[in-house]
């Protein structure tokens, strides 16, 4: 039985099948790379990285190490958020000359909360081919393991670092029925968790997906009321990149928020933000802190 299984798995034949596919010249290839475990790379990605003329990457040191693991060595072009316009022009010239260029990020799928979107836009605007090689995605990996029952999701990416801007973004997401997917750096995870609690309330569920596909992978689901306590239980939880998923608003909550905004609009015409929030809390039964943040956002947008 085991011999039959061993005979059925033929990596050489798989590689030969990959080689038979078409990889046109004058094409920018968007290549997903592993988010942690270096084994999570596709056969197509390995073949493509072997035949391209150059690799445009977020960090040349990281990409050089990644390619070395696979026995590959290619000319590397630094393409990060500070030089995307300049690099795009150079890549377009090389593509127009018939080269194949791969675009990778440090981990996962390029141009999704990572440098690369400006380059892709410029290459497409120049009338050149862009071809994706799908693979690892931290957001989709976390969502698949979340167990949050919802056919919709809304990818937010990284929240603003400044508190006021972050609160404004979160207020705009309060009524979204889709599950909300965020990326967050470890040094901001506690602060962001508190902001999520203030914006969405204690009862909504949150999923923390930390160090996905790595040795110390951790996926935890709880309510926002319990989130800070879970983070504080282990100092290691302030290390490693996070995907954070917050379940979407239910229809009843969305209706309550609309009514709260209607009441605050009336009250803010005559009262201060603090007074309007306090009175709205008495009228609606909603929490004063959440209404205060909502009123602040409304005042800023007026």
DRENTORTOR-660172 format. One record per residue: x, y negated, z negated of N, C-alpha, C, O in turn. Coordinates in steps of 0.1 Angstrom, whole numbers, padded with zeros to 4 digits, always signed. Layout:
BEGIN
XYZXYZXYZXYZ
...
This chain:
BEGIN
+0008+0012+0000+0000+0000+0000+0009-0013+0000+0007-0022+0008
+0019-0013-0009+0027-0025-0010+0036-0026+0003+0038-0038+0007
+0040-0015+0009+0047-0016+0021+0039-0022+0032+0045-0029+0040
+0026-0018+0033+0018-0024+0043+0017-0039+0042+0018-0047+0051
+0016-0044+0029+0015-0058+0027+0028-0065+0030+0028-0076+0036
+0039-0058+0027+0052-0064+0030+0054-0066+0046+0059-0075+0051
+0049-0055+0053+0051-0055+0067+0042-0066+0073+0046-0072+0084
+0031-0069+0067+0021-0079+0073+0027-0093+0072+0024-0102+0080
+0035-0095+0061+0041-0109+0059+0054-0110+0067+0064-0104+0063
+0054-0118+0078+0066-0119+0086+0069-0134+0088+0064-0140+0098
+0077-0140+0079+0080-0154+0080+0087-0158+0094+0085-0169+0099
+0095-0148+0099+0101-0151+0112+0091-0153+0123+0092-0162+0131
+0081-0145+0123+0070-0146+0133+0062-0159+0131+0058-0165+0141
+0060-0163+0118+0053-0175+0116+0061-0187+0121+0055-0196+0127
+0074-0187+0119+0082-0198+0124+0082-0199+0139+0082-0209+0145
+0082-0187+0145+0082-0187+0160+0069-0193+0165+0068-0200+0175
+0058-0190+0158+0045-0196+0161+0045-0211+0160+0039-0218+0168
+0051-0215+0150+0052-0230+0147+0060-0236+0159+0057-0247+0163
+0071-0230+0163+0079-0235+0174+0072-0237+0187+0075-0245+0195
+0062-0228+0189+0055-0228+0202+0045-0240+0203+0040-0243+0214
+0042-0247+0192+0033-0258+0192+0040-0270+0199+0053-0270+0200
+0032-0280+0203+0038-0291+0210+0042-0302+0200+0034-0306+0191
+0053-0308+0202+0058-0319+0194+0063-0330+0203+0075-0330+0206
+0054-0338+0208+0058-0348+0219+0069-0357+0214+0070-0361+0203
+0077-0362+0224+0086-0372+0222+0079-0386+0220+0066-0386+0222
+0086-0396+0217+0080-0410+0215+0068-0410+0205+0058-0416+0208
+0070-0402+0194+0059-0401+0185+0065-0403+0171+0076-0399+0167
+0057-0410+0163+0059-0412+0148+0052-0401+0141+0039-0401+0142
+0059-0392+0134+0052-0381+0127+0051-0385+0112+0061-0388+0106
+0039-0384+0107+0037-0387+0092+0038-0374+0085+0029-0365+0087
+0048-0372+0078+0051-0359+0072+0049-0359+0057+0056-0366+0049
+0039-0351+0052+0037-0350+0037+0048-0341+0032+0052-0331+0037
+0054-0345+0020+0064-0338+0013+0059-0334-0001+0049-0339-0005
+0065-0324-0007+0061-0320-0020+0059-0331-0031+0067-0340-0030
+0049-0329-0040+0048-0339-0050+0056-0335-0063+0056-0342-0073
+0062-0323-0062+0070-0319-0074+0077-0306-0070+0089-0306-0071
+0070-0295-0067+0076-0282-0064+0080-0282-0050+0072-0284-0041
+0093-0280-0048+0099-0281-0035+0094-0270-0025+0096-0271-0013
+0088-0260-0031+0083-0249-0022+0070-0253-0015+0065-0246-0006
+0064-0264-0020+0051-0269-0014+0053-0277-0002+0049-0289-0001
+0060-0271+0008+0062-0278+0021+0057-0269+0032+0059-0257+0031
+0051-0274+0042+0046-0265+0053+0057-0261+0063+0068-0267+0064
+0055-0250+0069+0064-0245+0080+0065-0256+0091+0076-0258+0096
+0054-0262+0094+0054-0272+0105+0063-0284+0101+0071-0289+0109
+0062-0288+0088+0070-0299+0083+0085-0296+0084+0093-0304+0088
+0089-0284+0080+0103-0279+0081+0108-0279+0095+0119-0284+0098
+0100-0274+0104+0104-0274+0118+0105-0288+0124+0115-0291+0131
+0095-0296+0121+0095-0310+0126+0107-0318+0121+0114-0325+0128
+0110-0317+0108+0121-0324+0102+0135-0319+0108+0145-0326+0108
+0135-0307+0113+0147-0301+0119+0149-0307+0133+0160-0308+0138
+0138-0311+0140+0140-0315+0154+0139-0330+0157+0141-0335+0168
+0135-0338+0146+0134-0352+0148+0147-0359+0150+0158-0353+0146
+0147-0370+0156+0160-0378+0158+0164-0385+0145+0176-0388+0143
+0154-0389+0137+0157-0396+0124+0145-0395+0115+0134-0392+0119
+0147-0398+0102+0137-0398+0092+0136-0411+0085+0146-0416+0079
+0125-0418+0086+0123-0431+0079+0117-0427+0065+0107-0420+0065
+0123-0432+0055+0119-0428+0041+0120-0439+0031+0126-0449+0033
+0112-0437+0021+0111-0447+0010+0124-0449+0003+0128-0460+0000
+0131-0438+0000+0144-0439-0008+0153-0429-0001+0151-0416-0002
+0164-0433+0005+0173-0425+0012+0180-0414+0004+0182-0403+0008
+0182-0418-0009+0189-0408-0018+0179-0396-0021+0183-0385-0020
+0167-0399-0024+0157-0389-0027+0155-0380-0015+0154-0368-0016
+0153-0386-0003+0150-0378+0008+0162-0370+0012+0161-0359+0017
+0174-0375+0011+0187-0367+0014+0187-0355+0005+0190-0344+0010
+0184-0356-0008+0184-0345-0017+0173-0335-0013+0176-0322-0013
+0161-0340-0009+0151-0331-0004+0155-0323+0008+0153-0311+0008
+0160-0330+0018+0164-0323+0030+0175-0313+0028+0175-0302+0034
+0184-0316+0019+0195-0307+0016+0190-0294+0010+0195-0283+0013
+0179-0294+0002+0173-0282-0004+0169-0273+0007+0169-0260+0006
+0165-0278+0019+0160-0270+0030+0171-0268+0040+0169-0262+0051
+0183-0272+0037+0194-0270+0047+0194-0279+0059+0199-0276+0069
+0188-0291+0057+0186-0300+0068+0194-0313+0065+0196-0317+0054
+0199-0319+0076+0207-0331+0075+0203-0340+0087+0205-0336+0099
+0197-0351+0085+0192-0360+0095+0196-0375+0092+0198-0378+0080
+0198-0383+0102+0200-0397+0100+0188-0403+0092+0176-0400+0096
+0190-0411+0082+0179-0416+0074+0178-0431+0076+0188-0438+0077
+0166-0436+0076+0163-0451+0077+0155-0455+0065+0144-0450+0063
+0160-0464+0057+0153-0469+0046+0141-0477+0050+0142-0487+0058
+0129-0473+0046+0116-0480+0049+0108-0481+0037+0100-0472+0033
+0110-0492+0030+0103-0494+0017+0094-0507+0018+0094-0513+0028
+0088-0510+0007+0078-0521+0007+0084-0535+0010+0077-0544+0013
+0097-0536+0008+0103-0549+0010+0108-0551+0025+0112-0562+0028
+0108-0541+0033+0114-0542+0046+0105-0536+0057+0110-0534+0068
+0093-0533+0054+0084-0526+0064+0083-0533+0077+0083-0526+0088
+0081-0546+0077+0079-0553+0090+0092-0552+0099+0091-0549+0111
+0103-0554+0092+0116-0553+0100+0119-0539+0105+0123-0537+0117
+0116-0529+0097+0119-0515+0101+0109-0511+0112+0113-0504+0121
+0096-0516+0111+0086-0512+0121+0091-0516+0135+0090-0508+0144
+0097-0528+0136+0102-0533+0149+0113-0524+0154+0113-0521+0166
+0122-0520+0145+0133-0511+0150+0128-0497+0154+0133-0491+0163
+0118-0492+0146+0113-0479+0149+0105-0479+0162+0106-0469+0170
+0098-0490+0165+0091-0491+0178+0101-0490+0189+0098-0484+0199
+0112-0497+0188+0122-0497+0199+0127-0482+0201+0129-0478+0213
+0130-0475+0190+0135-0462+0192+0124-0452+0197+0127-0443+0205
+0112-0454+0193+0101-0446+0198+0099-0449+0213+0096-0439+0221
+0100-0461+0217+0098-0465+0231+0109-0459+0240+0107-0456+0252
+0120-0456+0234+0132-0449+0241+0130-0434+0241+0138-0427+0247
+0119-0429+0235+0116-0415+0236+0119-0406+0224+0118-0394+0225
+0123-0413+0213+0127-0405+0202+0115-0400+0194+0104-0405+0194
+0118-0389+0186+0108-0385+0176+0113-0390+0163+0125-0388+0159
+0104-0396+0155+0108-0402+0142+0098-0396+0132+0086-0396+0134
+0103-0391+0120+0095-0387+0109+0094-0398+0099+0104-0404+0096
+0082-0400+0093+0080-0409+0082+0076-0401+0070+0067-0394+0070
+0084-0403+0059+0081-0396+0047+0081-0406+0035+0087-0416+0036
+0075-0402+0024+0076-0410+0012+0084-0402+0002+0088-0391+0005
+0086-0407-0010+0093-0400-0020+0086-0387-0024+0092-0377-0027
+0073-0387-0024+0065-0375-0027+0051-0377-0021+0045-0387-0022
+0045-0366-0016+0032-0366-0011+0030-0371+0003+0039-0371+0011
+0018-0377+0005+0015-0381+0019+0018-0396+0020+0014-0404+0012
+0026-0400+0030+0030-0414+0032+0018-0423+0035+0008-0418+0040
+0020-0436+0032+0010-0446+0036-0002-0445+0027-0012-0452+0031
-0003-0437+0017-0014-0437+0008-0009-0441-0006-0003-0433-0013
-0011-0453-0010-0005-0459-0022+0010-0457-0022+0016-0456-0032
+0016-0458-0010+0030-0457-0008+0034-0465+0004+0025-0468+0012
+0046-0469+0005+0050-0476+0017+0047-0468+0030+0047-0456+0029
+0045-0475+0041+0043-0468+0054+0031-0472+0061+0031-0472+0074
+0021-0478+0055+0009-0482+0062+0012-0493+0072+0006-0493+0083
+0020-0503+0068+0024-0513+0077+0031-0508+0090+0029-0513+0101
+0040-0498+0088+0047-0492+0099+0037-0485+0108+0038-0486+0120
+0028-0477+0102+0019-0470+0110+0010-0479+0118+0008-0477+0130
+0006-0490+0112-0003-0500+0119+0005-0506+0131+0000-0508+0142
+0017-0510+0128+0025-0516+0139+0028-0506+0151+0027-0510+0162
+0031-0494+0147+0034-0484+0158+0021-0482+0166+0022-0481+0179
+0010-0481+0160-0003-0479+0167-0006-0491+0176-0011-0490+0187
-0004-0503+0170-0006-0515+0177+0002-0516+0190-0001-0523+0200
+0014-0510+0189+0023-0510+0201+0019-0499+0211+0026-0498+0222
+0008-0492+0209+0003-0482+0218+0011-0469+0218+0010-0462+0228
+0018-0467+0207+0026-0454+0206+0018-0444+0198+0009-0447+0190
+0022-0431+0200+0015-0420+0193+0019-0419+0178+0031-0421+0175
+0009-0416+0170+0012-0413+0156+0005-0400+0153-0007-0398+0156
+0013-0390+0147+0007-0377+0145+0010-0373+0130+0021-0372+0126
-0001-0369+0123+0001-0365+0109+0004-0350+0107-0002-0342+0115
+0013-0347+0098+0015-0333+0094+0010-0332+0080+0017-0335+0071
-0002-0327+0078-0009-0327+0065-0001-0318+0055+0006-0308+0058
-0003-0322+0042+0004-0314+0032+0000-0319+0018-0012-0323+0016
+0009-0319+0009+0006-0322-0005+0001-0336-0007+0005-0346-0001
-0009-0337-0016-0015-0350-0020-0019-0349-0035-0026-0341-0039
-0013-0358-0043-0015-0358-0057-0030-0360-0060-0036-0354-0069
-0036-0370-0053-0050-0373-0055-0059-0361-0053-0068-0358-0061
-0058-0355-0041-0067-0344-0038-0064-0332-0047-0073-0324-0051
-0051-0329-0050-0048-0318-0059-0055-0320-0073-0061-0310-0078
-0054-0332-0078-0060-0334-0091-0075-0333-0090-0082-0327-0099
-0081-0339-0080-0096-0338-0078-0101-0324-0077-0111-0320-0083
-0093-0315-0071-0097-0301-0069-0098-0294-0082-0105-0284-0084
-0090-0298-0092-0089-0291-0105-0096-0298-0116-0096-0294-0127
-0104-0309-0112-0110-0317-0122-0123-0311-0128-0126-0313-0139
-0130-0304-0119-0143-0299-0123-0154-0309-0125-0165-0306-0130
-0152-0321-0120-0162-0331-0120-0171-0329-0108-0167-0331-0097
-0183-0326-0111-0193-0322-0100-0198-0335-0093-0207-0341-0098
-0192-0338-0082-0196-0349-0074-0190-0348-0060-0179-0345-0058
-0199-0349-0050-0194-0348-0036-0187-0360-0031-0181-0360-0020
-0187-0371-0039-0180-0383-0034-0169-0387-0043-0169-0384-0055
-0158-0392-0037-0148-0398-0045-0143-0411-0039-0144-0413-0027
-0138-0420-0048-0133-0433-0044-0119-0434-0048-0116-0435-0060
-0110-0435-0038-0096-0436-0042-0092-0451-0044-0092-0459-0035
-0088-0454-0056-0084-0467-0060-0069-0470-0059-0065-0480-0055
-0061-0459-0062-0047-0461-0063-0042-0467-0076-0048-0465-0086
-0032-0475-0075-0026-0482-0087-0035-0494-0090-0038-0502-0081
-0038-0496-0103-0045-0508-0108-0034-0519-0109-0022-0516-0110
-0039-0532-0108-0029-0543-0110-0023-0542-0124-0029-0538-0134
-0011-0546-0125-0004-0546-0138-0009-0557-0148-0009-0555-0160
-0013-0568-0142-0018-0579-0151-0032-0576-0156-0041-0572-0148
-0034-0579-0169-0047-0575-0176-0059-0581-0169-0069-0574-0167
-0058-0594-0166-0070-0601-0161-0074-0595-0147-0085-0593-0144
-0064-0593-0138-0066-0587-0125-0072-0573-0126-0080-0569-0119
-0066-0565-0136-0070-0552-0137-0085-0551-0142-0093-0543-0137
-0089-0560-0151-0103-0560-0156-0112-0564-0145-0123-0559-0144
-0108-0573-0137-0117-0577-0125-0119-0566-0116-0130-0564-0111
-0109-0558-0113-0110-0547-0104-0119-0536-0110-0128-0531-0104
-0118-0533-0123-0126-0523-0130-0140-0527-0131-0149-0519-0129
-0143-0540-0133-0157-0545-0133-0164-0543-0120-0175-0539-0120
-0156-0544-0109-0162-0542-0096-0165-0527-0093-0172-0524-0084
-0159-0518-0102-0161-0504-0100-0171-0498-0109-0174-0486-0108
-0177-0506-0118-0186-0500-0128-0198-0493-0123-0202-0483-0129
-0203-0498-0112-0215-0492-0106-0213-0481-0095-0222-0476-0090
-0200-0479-0092-0197-0469-0081-0201-0455-0086-0196-0450-0096
-0210-0448-0078-0214-0435-0083-0203-0424-0080-0204-0413-0086
-0194-0426-0071-0183-0417-0068-0173-0415-0079-0171-0425-0087
-0167-0404-0081-0156-0402-0090-0144-0412-0086-0142-0413-0074
-0138-0418-0095-0128-0428-0092-0114-0422-0095-0111-0417-0106
-0105-0423-0085-0092-0417-0086-0082-0429-0087-0081-0437-0078
-0074-0428-0097-0063-0438-0099-0050-0431-0100-0048-0420-0104
-0039-0439-0096-0026-0435-0099-0021-0444-0110-0024-0456-0111
-0012-0439-0119-0007-0447-0130+0007-0443-0134+0010-0431-0134
+0015-0452-0137+0029-0450-0142+0028-0446-0157+0019-0451-0164
+0038-0438-0162+0037-0434-0176+0038-0445-0186+0031-0445-0196
+0045-0456-0183+0047-0466-0193+0034-0475-0194+0034-0484-0203
+0025-0473-0184+0013-0481-0185+0000-0473-0188-0011-0478-0188
+0002-0460-0191-0009-0451-0192-0018-0455-0204-0030-0454-0203
-0012-0458-0215-0020-0461-0227-0028-0474-0225-0040-0475-0228
-0021-0484-0219-0028-0497-0217-0039-0495-0207-0050-0501-0209
-0037-0488-0197-0047-0485-0186-0059-0478-0192-0071-0480-0189
-0056-0468-0201-0066-0460-0207-0076-0469-0216-0088-0467-0215
-0070-0479-0223-0078-0488-0231-0087-0497-0222-0098-0499-0225
-0081-0501-0210-0089-0509-0201-0100-0501-0195-0111-0506-0193
-0098-0488-0192-0109-0480-0187-0120-0478-0197-0132-0478-0193
-0116-0476-0209-0126-0475-0220-0135-0488-0221-0147-0487-0222
-0128-0499-0221-0136-0512-0222-0145-0514-0210-0156-0518-0212
-0141-0510-0198-0149-0512-0186-0160-0502-0185-0171-0506-0181
-0158-0489-0188-0167-0479-0185-0174-0473-0197-0184-0465-0195
-0170-0476-0209-0177-0471-0220-0171-0458-0225-0164-0451-0218
-0176-0453-0237-0170-0442-0244-0174-0429-0238-0167-0419-0239
-0186-0428-0232-0191-0415-0228-0187-0409-0215-0188-0397-0213
-0182-0418-0206-0178-0412-0193-0166-0403-0195-0158-0405-0204
-0165-0393-0187-0154-0383-0188-0142-0388-0179-0144-0395-0169
-0131-0384-0184-0118-0388-0177-0110-0375-0176-0110-0367-0185
-0102-0374-0165-0093-0363-0163-0079-0369-0161-0077-0377-0153
-0070-0364-0169-0056-0367-0168-0049-0356-0161-0049-0344-0166
-0042-0359-0150-0034-0349-0143-0020-0354-0142-0017-0363-0135
-0011-0347-0150+0002-0352-0152+0012-0342-0147+0011-0330-0149
+0023-0346-0140+0034-0338-0135+0028-0326-0127+0032-0315-0129
+0019-0329-0118+0013-0319-0109+0024-0311-0102+0033-0317-0096
+0022-0298-0102+0031-0288-0095+0045-0286-0101+0053-0279-0096
+0047-0294-0112+0060-0293-0119+0060-0283-0131+0049-0278-0134
+0071-0281-0137+0072-0272-0148+0062-0275-0160+0056-0266-0166
+0061-0288-0163+0053-0292-0174+0040-0298-0170+0034-0308-0176
+0034-0293-0159+0021-0297-0154+0011-0296-0165+0010-0287-0173
+0002-0307-0166-0008-0307-0176-0020-0314-0171-0020-0325-0165
-0032-0307-0172-0044-0313-0167-0054-0312-0179-0057-0301-0184
-0060-0324-0183-0068-0324-0194-0081-0333-0191-0080-0343-0185
-0092-0328-0196-0105-0335-0194-0111-0338-0207-0112-0329-0216
-0116-0350-0209-0122-0354-0222-0131-0366-0219-0132-0371-0207
-0137-0372-0229-0144-0385-0227-0134-0396-0229-0123-0394-0234
-0138-0408-0224-0129-0419-0226-0127-0423-0241-0117-0428-0244
-0137-0419-0249-0136-0422-0263-0124-0413-0269-0118-0417-0279
-0122-0402-0264-0112-0392-0269-0098-0394-0262-0089-0388-0266
-0098-0402-0252-0086-0402-0243-0073-0407-0250-0063-0401-0249
-0074-0418-0257-0063-0424-0264-0057-0415-0275-0045-0413-0276
-0066-0408-0282-0061-0398-0292-0054-0387-0285-0043-0382-0291
-0058-0382-0274-0051-0371-0267-0038-0376-0262-0028-0368-0264
-0037-0388-0257-0024-0393-0252-0014-0394-0264-0002-0392-0262
-0019-0398-0276-0011-0401-0287-0006-0388-0294+0003-0388-0302
-0012-0377-0291-0009-0364-0298+0005-0359-0294+0011-0351-0301
+0010-0363-0283+0023-0358-0278+0031-0369-0271+0026-0375-0261
+0042-0373-0276+0050-0384-0270+0054-0381-0256+0057-0390-0248
+0055-0368-0252+0059-0365-0238+0048-0369-0228+0051-0370-0216
+0036-0372-0233+0025-0376-0224+0027-0390-0219+0019-0395-0211
+0037-0397-0224+0040-0411-0219+0052-0409-0209+0059-0419-0207
+0053-0398-0204+0063-0395-0193+0057-0388-0182+0047-0381-0183
+0062-0390-0170+0057-0383-0158+0046-0391-0151+0038-0398-0158
+0045-0390-0138+0034-0397-0131+0021-0391-0133+0019-0379-0135
+0011-0400-0133-0003-0396-0136-0012-0398-0124-0011-0408-0117
-0022-0388-0122-0034-0391-0115-0045-0391-0126-0046-0382-0134
-0053-0401-0125-0064-0403-0135-0077-0403-0127-0078-0411-0118
-0086-0395-0131-0100-0395-0125-0110-0398-0135-0111-0392-0146
-0119-0408-0132-0130-0412-0141-0143-0408-0133-0144-0412-0122
-0152-0401-0140-0164-0398-0133-0172-0410-0130-0172-0420-0137
-0180-0409-0119-0187-0420-0114-0199-0424-0123-0203-0416-0131
-0205-0436-0120-0216-0440-0128-0228-0432-0124-0230-0429-0112
-0237-0429-0134-0250-0423-0130-0259-0434-0126-0258-0446-0130
-0270-0430-0118-0279-0441-0113-0285-0449-0124-0287-0461-0122
-0288-0443-0136-0295-0451-0146-0285-0462-0152-0289-0473-0154
-0272-0458-0153-0262-0468-0157-0261-0479-0147-0259-0491-0151
-0261-0475-0135-0260-0486-0124-0271-0495-0125-0270-0508-0124
-0284-0490-0127-0295-0499-0129-0294-0508-0141-0297-0520-0141
-0288-0502-0152-0286-0510-0164-0276-0521-0162-0278-0533-0167
-0266-0518-0154-0256-0528-0151-0261-0540-0143-0258-0551-0145
-0270-0536-0133-0276-0546-0125-0285-0556-0133-0285-0568-0131
-0292-0550-0142-0301-0558-0151-0292-0567-0160-0296-0578-0163
-0281-0561-0165-0272-0569-0174-0267-0581-0166-0266-0592-0172
-0263-0579-0154-0258-0590-0146-0268-0600-0143-0266-0612-0143
-0281-0596-0141-0292-0605-0139-0294-0614-0151-0295-0626-0150
-0293-0608-0163-0295-0616-0175-0284-0625-0178-0285-0636-0182
-0271-0620-0176-0259-0628-0178-0259-0640-0168-0255-0651-0172
-0264-0638-0156-0264-0649-0147-0273-0661-0152-0269-0672-0151
-0284-0657-0158-0293-0668-0164-0286-0674-0176-0287-0686-0177
-0281-0666-0185-0275-0671-0197-0263-0679-0195-0261-0689-0202
-0254-0675-0185-0242-0683-0183-0244-0697-0178-0235-0705-0178
-0256-0699-0172-0259-0713-0168-0261-0722-0179-0260-0735-0177
-0263-0717-0191-0265-0726-0203-0256-0724-0215-0254-0732-0223
-0249-0712-0215-0242-0708-0227-0227-0705-0223-0224-0703-0211
-0219-0704-0233-0205-0700-0231-0205-0685-0228-0215-0678-0230
-0193-0680-0223-0192-0665-0221-0195-0657-0233-0202-0647-0233
-0189-0661-0244-0191-0654-0257-0205-0654-0261-0210-0643-0265
-0212-0665-0261-0226-0666-0265-0235-0658-0256-0244-0651-0260
-0232-0659-0243-0240-0652-0233-0239-0637-0235-0249-0630-0234
-0227-0632-0237-0225-0618-0239-0232-0613-0252-0238-0602-0252
-0231-0621-0263-0237-0617-0275-0252-0616-0274-0259-0607-0279
-0258-0626-0267-0273-0626-0265-0277-0615-0256-0288-0608-0258
-0269-0613-0245-0273-0602-0236-0272-0588-0243-0280-0579-0239
-0263-0586-0252-0262-0574-0259-0274-0571-0268-0279-0560-0269
-0280-0582-0273-0292-0581-0281-0304-0577-0272-0313-0569-0276
-0304-0583-0260-0315-0581-0251-0315-0567-0245-0325-0560-0244
-0303-0563-0241-0302-0550-0233-0298-0538-0241-0301-0527-0237
-0292-0540-0253-0288-0529-0261-0274-0524-0257-0269-0514-0263
-0268-0530-0247-0255-0526-0242-0244-0532-0252-0247-0541-0259
-0232-0526-0251-0221-0531-0260-0216-0545-0256-0215-0548-0244
-0214-0552-0266-0211-0566-0264-0197-0568-0257-0195-0577-0249
-0187-0559-0261-0174-0561-0254-0175-0559-0239-0169-0566-0231
-0182-0548-0235-0184-0546-0221-0191-0557-0214-0187-0561-0203
-0201-0563-0220-0209-0574-0214-0200-0587-0214-0201-0595-0205
-0191-0588-0224-0182-0600-0224-0173-0599-0212-0170-0609-0205
-0167-0587-0209-0158-0585-0198-0166-0588-0185-0160-0594-0176
-0178-0583-0184-0186-0585-0172-0189-0600-0170-0188-0605-0159
-0192-0607-0181-0194-0621-0180-0182-0629-0176-0183-0639-0168
-0170-0625-0181-0158-0631-0177-0155-0630-0162-0152-0640-0156
-0157-0618-0157-0155-0616-0143-0165-0624-0135-0161-0630-0125
-0178-0625-0139-0188-0632-0132-0184-0647-0132-0186-0654-0122
-0179-0652-0143-0175-0666-0145-0163-0669-0135-0163-0680-0129
-0153-0660-0134-0142-0662-0126-0146-0662-0111-0140-0669-0103
-0156-0654-0108-0160-0653-0094-0170-0664-0089-0172-0665-0077
-0175-0671-0099-0185-0681-0096-0178-0693-0089-0185-0703-0085
